[in-house]
Amino acid sequence: MDVVFLIGRILFVAVVLSSGVAHLTSTAAMAGAAPIPLFDV
């Protein structure tokens, strides 16, 4: 039964890490969520 929990943890870490990498590398998608500057300098 310990093997099942180990496999579950490994899969969970893989999903979290791949999600984090995808979030940090998708700058074009996140550019639309940037706040609009109040003053143009």
MOPAC internal coordinates of N, CA, C and O (Angstrom, degrees):
PM7 1SCF
backbone

  N    0.0000 0     0.00 0     0.00 0    0    0    0
  C    1.4587 1     0.00 0     0.00 0    1    0    0
  C    1.5330 1   111.09 1     0.00 0    2    1    0
  O    1.2310 1   120.90 1   152.22 1    3    2    1
  N    1.3400 1   115.88 1   -27.78 1    3    2    1
  C    1.4609 1   118.92 1   178.18 1    5    3    2
  C    1.5216 1   111.76 1   -65.12 1    6    5    3
  O    1.2310 1   120.67 1   149.73 1    7    6    5
  N    1.3296 1   116.33 1   -30.27 1    7    6    5
  C    1.4675 1   120.16 1   179.34 1    9    7    6
  C    1.5173 1   110.14 1   -65.88 1   10    9    7
  O    1.2310 1   119.98 1   143.58 1   11   10    9
  N    1.3178 1   117.65 1   -36.42 1   11   10    9
  C    1.4640 1   121.46 1   179.80 1   13   11   10
  C    1.5259 1   110.07 1   -64.88 1   14   13   11
  O    1.2310 1   120.19 1   136.97 1   15   14   13
  N    1.3294 1   117.25 1   -43.03 1   15   14   13
  C    1.4630 1   120.09 1   178.49 1   17   15   14
  C    1.5221 1   111.50 1   -66.81 1   18   17   15
  O    1.2310 1   120.12 1   142.41 1   19   18   17
  N    1.3258 1   117.38 1   -37.59 1   19   18   17
  C    1.4588 1   120.92 1   178.04 1   21   19   18
  C    1.5243 1   110.71 1   -64.00 1   22   21   19
  O    1.2310 1   120.05 1   135.66 1   23   22   21
  N    1.3194 1   117.50 1   -44.34 1   23   22   21
  C    1.4644 1   121.17 1   178.11 1   25   23   22
  C    1.5259 1   110.30 1   -63.71 1   26   25   23
  O    1.2310 1   120.23 1   139.98 1   27   26   25
  N    1.3260 1   117.17 1   -40.02 1   27   26   25
  C    1.4626 1   120.65 1   177.58 1   29   27   26
  C    1.5092 1   112.42 1   -62.65 1   30   29   27
  O    1.2310 1   120.63 1   137.71 1   31   30   29
  N    1.3211 1   116.40 1   -42.29 1   31   30   29
  C    1.4726 1   119.95 1   178.56 1   33   31   30
  C    1.5153 1   111.70 1   -65.54 1   34   33   31
  O    1.2310 1   120.58 1   138.63 1   35   34   33
  N    1.3297 1   116.49 1   -41.37 1   35   34   33
  C    1.4670 1   119.98 1   179.34 1   37   35   34
  C    1.5273 1   110.52 1   -63.72 1   38   37   35
  O    1.2310 1   120.13 1   137.05 1   39   38   37
  N    1.3252 1   117.35 1   -42.95 1   39   38   37
  C    1.4661 1   120.22 1   178.17 1   41   39   38
  C    1.5276 1   111.45 1   -65.04 1   42   41   39
  O    1.2310 1   120.20 1   140.76 1   43   42   41
  N    1.3335 1   117.22 1   -39.24 1   43   42   41
  C    1.4532 1   120.80 1   179.01 1   45   43   42
  C    1.5231 1   110.92 1   -63.85 1   46   45   43
  O    1.2310 1   120.35 1   135.78 1   47   46   45
  N    1.3261 1   116.94 1   -44.22 1   47   46   45
  C    1.4684 1   120.67 1   178.63 1   49   47   46
  C    1.5178 1   110.24 1   -63.68 1   50   49   47
  O    1.2310 1   119.96 1   140.81 1   51   50   49
  N    1.3238 1   117.68 1   -39.19 1   51   50   49
  C    1.4637 1   120.60 1   179.44 1   53   51   50
  C    1.5268 1   111.03 1   -63.11 1   54   53   51
  O    1.2310 1   120.10 1   138.83 1   55   54   53
  N    1.3276 1   117.41 1   -41.17 1   55   54   53
  C    1.4638 1   121.06 1   179.41 1   57   55   54
  C    1.5302 1   110.47 1   -67.00 1   58   57   55
  O    1.2310 1   120.19 1   137.04 1   59   58   57
  N    1.3298 1   117.24 1   -42.96 1   59   58   57
  C    1.4595 1   120.52 1  -178.92 1   61   59   58
  C    1.5263 1   110.72 1   -66.07 1   62   61   59
  O    1.2310 1   120.07 1   136.34 1   63   62   61
  N    1.3224 1   117.46 1   -43.66 1   63   62   61
  C    1.4648 1   119.93 1  -179.89 1   65   63   62
  C    1.5292 1   111.91 1   -66.12 1   66   65   63
  O    1.2310 1   120.07 1   138.35 1   67   66   65
  N    1.3328 1   117.47 1   -41.65 1   67   66   65
  C    1.4622 1   118.98 1   179.87 1   69   67   66
  C    1.5280 1   110.80 1   -67.64 1   70   69   67
  O    1.2310 1   120.30 1   145.34 1   71   70   69
  N    1.3149 1   117.03 1   -34.66 1   71   70   69
  C    1.4538 1   120.08 1   176.68 1   73   71   70
  C    1.5306 1   110.98 1   -66.90 1   74   73   71
  O    1.2310 1   120.32 1   139.61 1   75   74   73
  N    1.3150 1   117.00 1   -40.39 1   75   74   73
  C    1.4622 1   120.84 1   178.37 1   77   75   74
  C    1.5156 1   112.32 1   -65.19 1   78   77   75
  O    1.2310 1   120.62 1   137.27 1   79   78   77
  N    1.3149 1   116.43 1   -42.73 1   79   78   77
  C    1.4685 1   120.04 1   178.56 1   81   79   78
  C    1.5245 1   110.27 1   -65.07 1   82   81   79
  O    1.2310 1   120.04 1   138.11 1   83   82   81
  N    1.3103 1   117.53 1   -41.89 1   83   82   81
  C    1.4657 1   120.48 1   178.96 1   85   83   82
  C    1.5237 1   110.80 1   -64.50 1   86   85   83
  O    1.2310 1   120.23 1   143.63 1   87   86   85
  N    1.3209 1   117.16 1   -36.37 1   87   86   85
  C    1.4632 1   120.64 1   179.73 1   89   87   86
  C    1.5245 1   110.52 1   -67.60 1   90   89   87
  O    1.2310 1   120.05 1   138.64 1   91   90   89
  N    1.3194 1   117.51 1   -41.36 1   91   90   89
  C    1.4614 1   120.69 1  -176.55 1   93   91   90
  C    1.5249 1   112.93 1   -76.68 1   94   93   91
  O    1.2310 1   119.88 1   157.40 1   95   94   93
  N    1.3126 1   117.83 1   -22.60 1   95   94   93
  C    1.4664 1   119.74 1  -177.50 1   97   95   94
  C    1.5210 1   113.24 1   -97.10 1   98   97   95
  O    1.2310 1   119.22 1   173.86 1   99   98   97
  N    1.3250 1   119.10 1    -6.14 1   99   98   97
  C    1.4699 1   120.40 1  -179.05 1  101   99   98
  C    1.5304 1   109.88 1   -97.36 1  102  101   99
  O    1.2310 1   120.84 1  -112.23 1  103  102  101
  N    1.3316 1   116.00 1    67.77 1  103  102  101
  C    1.4626 1   119.94 1  -177.31 1  105  103  102
  C    1.5270 1   111.82 1   -71.66 1  106  105  103
  O    1.2310 1   119.53 1   149.29 1  107  106  105
  N    1.3175 1   118.51 1   -30.71 1  107  106  105
  C    1.4649 1   120.60 1  -179.19 1  109  107  106
  C    1.5298 1   110.45 1   -67.00 1  110  109  107
  O    1.2310 1   120.39 1   142.03 1  111  110  109
  N    1.3208 1   116.85 1   -37.97 1  111  110  109
  C    1.4614 1   119.92 1   179.80 1  113  111  110
  C    1.5185 1   111.10 1   -71.62 1  114  113  111
  O    1.2310 1   120.26 1   147.72 1  115  114  113
  N    1.3306 1   117.12 1   -32.28 1  115  114  113
  C    1.4617 1   120.18 1  -178.69 1  117  115  114
  C    1.5213 1   112.56 1   -82.62 1  118  117  115
  O    1.2310 1   119.67 1   166.06 1  119  118  117
  N    1.3242 1   118.24 1   -13.94 1  119  118  117
  C    1.4600 1   120.96 1  -178.33 1  121  119  118
  C    1.5223 1   111.12 1   -64.95 1  122  121  119
  O    1.2310 1   119.96 1   149.53 1  123  122  121
  N    1.3174 1   117.69 1   -30.47 1  123  122  121
  C    1.4560 1   120.91 1   178.50 1  125  123  122
  C    1.5229 1   112.52 1   -70.20 1  126  125  123
  O    1.2310 1   119.80 1   159.67 1  127  126  125
  N    1.3119 1   117.98 1   -20.33 1  127  126  125
  C    1.4568 1   121.28 1  -179.05 1  129  127  126
  C    1.5218 1   112.72 1   -91.08 1  130  129  127
  O    1.2310 1   120.26 1  -179.95 1  131  130  129
  N    1.3262 1   117.10 1     0.05 1  131  130  129
  C    1.4637 1   120.04 1  -179.60 1  133  131  130
  C    1.5193 1   110.12 1   -70.36 1  134  133  131
  O    1.2310 1   119.99 1   -36.83 1  135  134  133
  N    1.3219 1   117.62 1   143.17 1  135  134  133
  C    1.4677 1   119.38 1   179.57 1  137  135  134
  C    1.5200 1   111.75 1   -68.19 1  138  137  135
  O    1.2310 1   121.47 1   -30.27 1  139  138  137
  N    1.3013 1   114.80 1   149.73 1  139  138  137
  C    1.4665 1   120.61 1   179.26 1  141  139  138
  C    1.5320 1   108.02 1   -79.06 1  142  141  139
  O    1.2310 1   119.84 1   -52.66 1  143  142  141
  N    1.3306 1   117.91 1   127.34 1  143  142  141
  C    1.4806 1   118.71 1  -179.43 1  145  143  142
  C    1.5219 1   110.85 1   -67.64 1  146  145  143
  O    1.2310 1   121.32 1   -37.60 1  147  146  145
  N    1.3202 1   115.08 1   142.40 1  147  146  145
  C    1.4567 1   120.03 1  -179.95 1  149  147  146
  C    1.5226 1   112.20 1   -78.53 1  150  149  147
  O    1.2310 1   120.78 1   148.74 1  151  150  149
  N    1.3341 1   116.11 1   -31.26 1  151  150  149
  C    1.4671 1   120.05 1  -177.06 1  153  151  150
  C    1.5160 1   108.92 1  -126.36 1  154  153  151
  O    1.2310 1   120.16 1   -46.60 1  155  154  153
  N    1.3225 1   117.30 1   133.40 1  155  154  153
  C    1.4469 1   121.48 1   173.71 1  157  155  154
  C    1.5236 1   108.66 1   -88.84 1  158  157  155
  O    1.2310 1   120.90 1   -58.12 1  159  158  157
  N    1.3029 1   115.89 1   121.88 1  159  158  157
  C    1.4725 1   120.02 1  -177.78 1  161  159  158
  C    1.5052 1   108.91 1  -108.51 1  162  161  159
  O    1.2310 1   120.10 1   180.00 1  163  162  161

